[in-house]
Amino acid sequence: MVNMLLKRAKKAQRRKQAVAQKRREEALGASLPARALRSSSTPIRHCFLTESVFEVGMGTLILARGATPQHIAFGSFLLDTFCLGIKDVMFKSVEGKAFEMYMAAMNAGSPMVSVDPSYARKLLRDLAAWSQAIGFAPHRDFAAVEEIFGDVSADASDAVFRFGREGRPVYIPGPSDTGPLIEQRIAQLR
């Protein structure tokens, strides 16, 4: 009797462990890096960049992929080419109509132009390296969302970028930057 109870308890424990392992694997599959990596194998649909990113210092880079035009996964990167580098990133999977509405809103704020994906990836990598060299790390999710580029090579582009204003970093505080944060960033640049 005791032996049978021990066997049942061990079996129940193995079942609990198997269920817990399955949940961990499902959670990893739903993680940001996994979703971006999965979408990297679908065809590139669009690659857009804010037209005035180098003149005004701020802009957005968007790479969209999808097996069909009705289902789009895209990475969006908020760029500060004057100082902070890659300020924010976002990854979303949406229906084609939702993506069209998102792009219409982006275009309304500042015109977007189509760019080659290798140019876009080179811009991201060079901007991240430049901003890190002056003390500003890219957004914490940058590496995960950049996976959407998949096998697009930054080396395929021979573009040369000039960051900062006239080669020097210029910090322009954002609307949500607090006084202490502004002071910290200015001190970091000095």
TACORBEL-V579831 format. One record per pair of residues at least 12 apart in sequence whose C-alpha atoms are under 8 Angstrom apart, sorted by sequence separation. I is the first residue (numbers start at 1). GAP is how many residues later the second one is. D is the distance in whole Angstrom. If there is no record, write none. Layout:
i=I gap=GAP d=D
i=I gap=GAP d=D
//
This chain:
i=49 gap=12 d=4
i=62 gap=12 d=7
i=63 gap=12 d=5
i=77 gap=12 d=5
i=48 gap=13 d=6
i=49 gap=13 d=6
i=62 gap=13 d=6
i=63 gap=13 d=7
i=76 gap=13 d=6
i=77 gap=13 d=7
i=47 gap=14 d=7
i=48 gap=14 d=5
i=62 gap=14 d=5
i=75 gap=14 d=7
i=76 gap=14 d=5
i=171 gap=14 d=8
i=47 gap=15 d=6
i=48 gap=15 d=7
i=61 gap=15 d=6
i=62 gap=15 d=6
i=75 gap=15 d=6
i=76 gap=15 d=6
i=171 gap=15 d=7
i=46 gap=16 d=8
i=47 gap=16 d=4
i=60 gap=16 d=7
i=61 gap=16 d=5
i=75 gap=16 d=5
i=46 gap=17 d=6
i=47 gap=17 d=6
i=60 gap=17 d=6
i=61 gap=17 d=7
i=74 gap=17 d=6
i=75 gap=17 d=7
i=45 gap=18 d=8
i=46 gap=18 d=5
i=60 gap=18 d=5
i=61 gap=18 d=7
i=73 gap=18 d=7
i=74 gap=18 d=6
i=44 gap=19 d=8
i=45 gap=19 d=5
i=46 gap=19 d=7
i=59 gap=19 d=6
i=60 gap=19 d=6
i=73 gap=19 d=6
i=74 gap=19 d=6
i=44 gap=20 d=6
i=45 gap=20 d=5
i=58 gap=20 d=7
i=59 gap=20 d=5
i=73 gap=20 d=4
i=169 gap=20 d=8
i=44 gap=21 d=4
i=45 gap=21 d=7
i=58 gap=21 d=6
i=59 gap=21 d=7
i=72 gap=21 d=6
i=73 gap=21 d=6
i=43 gap=22 d=5
i=44 gap=22 d=7
i=57 gap=22 d=8
i=58 gap=22 d=5
i=71 gap=22 d=7
i=72 gap=22 d=5
i=42 gap=23 d=6
i=43 gap=23 d=6
i=57 gap=23 d=5
i=58 gap=23 d=6
i=71 gap=23 d=6
i=72 gap=23 d=6
i=42 gap=24 d=5
i=43 gap=24 d=6
i=45 gap=24 d=8
i=57 gap=24 d=5
i=58 gap=24 d=8
i=71 gap=24 d=5
i=72 gap=24 d=6
i=40 gap=25 d=7
i=42 gap=25 d=5
i=57 gap=25 d=5
i=70 gap=25 d=5
i=71 gap=25 d=5
i=39 gap=26 d=7
i=53 gap=26 d=8
i=70 gap=26 d=4
i=39 gap=27 d=7
i=53 gap=27 d=8
i=54 gap=27 d=6
i=69 gap=27 d=6
i=70 gap=27 d=7
i=72 gap=27 d=7
i=53 gap=28 d=7
i=54 gap=28 d=8
i=121 gap=28 d=7
i=125 gap=29 d=8
i=121 gap=31 d=7
i=122 gap=31 d=8
i=117 gap=32 d=8
i=121 gap=32 d=7
i=122 gap=32 d=4
i=121 gap=33 d=5
i=122 gap=33 d=7
i=130 gap=33 d=8
i=39 gap=34 d=6
i=118 gap=34 d=6
i=120 gap=34 d=8
i=117 gap=35 d=7
i=118 gap=35 d=6
i=119 gap=35 d=7
i=122 gap=35 d=7
i=126 gap=35 d=8
i=118 gap=36 d=5
i=127 gap=36 d=7
i=118 gap=37 d=7
i=119 gap=37 d=8
i=122 gap=37 d=8
i=86 gap=38 d=8
i=118 gap=38 d=6
i=119 gap=38 d=5
i=123 gap=38 d=7
i=118 gap=39 d=6
i=119 gap=39 d=8
i=119 gap=40 d=7
i=86 gap=41 d=7
i=85 gap=42 d=6
i=86 gap=42 d=6
i=85 gap=43 d=6
i=85 gap=45 d=8
i=81 gap=46 d=7
i=85 gap=46 d=5
i=84 gap=47 d=6
i=85 gap=47 d=8
i=83 gap=48 d=6
i=88 gap=50 d=8
i=89 gap=50 d=7
i=85 gap=51 d=7
i=86 gap=51 d=8
i=87 gap=51 d=6
i=88 gap=51 d=5
i=84 gap=52 d=6
i=85 gap=52 d=8
i=86 gap=52 d=5
i=87 gap=52 d=6
i=89 gap=52 d=7
i=84 gap=53 d=8
i=85 gap=53 d=6
i=86 gap=53 d=6
i=89 gap=53 d=6
i=135 gap=53 d=7
i=63 gap=54 d=7
i=84 gap=54 d=8
i=88 gap=54 d=8
i=91 gap=54 d=6
i=135 gap=54 d=8
i=36 gap=55 d=7
i=90 gap=55 d=7
i=134 gap=55 d=7
i=86 gap=56 d=8
i=89 gap=56 d=7
i=52 gap=58 d=8
i=32 gap=59 d=8
i=51 gap=59 d=7
i=52 gap=59 d=8
i=61 gap=59 d=7
i=50 gap=60 d=6
i=51 gap=60 d=6
i=50 gap=61 d=6
i=51 gap=61 d=5
i=50 gap=62 d=4
i=51 gap=62 d=6
i=49 gap=63 d=5
i=50 gap=63 d=6
i=48 gap=64 d=6
i=49 gap=64 d=5
i=48 gap=65 d=5
i=49 gap=65 d=6
i=48 gap=66 d=4
i=49 gap=66 d=7
i=47 gap=67 d=6
i=48 gap=67 d=6
i=46 gap=68 d=7
i=47 gap=68 d=6
i=47 gap=69 d=7
i=47 gap=70 d=6
i=75 gap=70 d=6
i=49 gap=71 d=8
i=75 gap=71 d=7
i=47 gap=73 d=8
i=75 gap=73 d=7
i=74 gap=74 d=8
i=83 gap=80 d=8
i=82 gap=81 d=6
i=83 gap=81 d=6
i=81 gap=82 d=5
i=82 gap=82 d=4
i=81 gap=83 d=6
i=82 gap=83 d=6
i=63 gap=85 d=8
i=63 gap=86 d=8
i=82 gap=86 d=8
i=83 gap=86 d=5
i=82 gap=87 d=5
i=83 gap=87 d=6
i=84 gap=87 d=7
i=82 gap=88 d=5
i=83 gap=88 d=5
i=82 gap=89 d=7
i=83 gap=89 d=8
i=40 gap=107 d=7
i=57 gap=107 d=8
i=36 gap=108 d=7
i=40 gap=108 d=5
i=36 gap=109 d=6
i=39 gap=109 d=6
i=40 gap=109 d=6
i=41 gap=109 d=7
i=54 gap=109 d=8
i=36 gap=110 d=8
i=37 gap=110 d=5
i=38 gap=110 d=8
i=40 gap=110 d=5
i=33 gap=111 d=5
i=36 gap=111 d=6
i=37 gap=111 d=6
i=40 gap=111 d=8
i=32 gap=112 d=7
i=33 gap=112 d=7
i=36 gap=112 d=5
i=32 gap=113 d=7
i=37 gap=113 d=7
i=33 gap=114 d=7
//
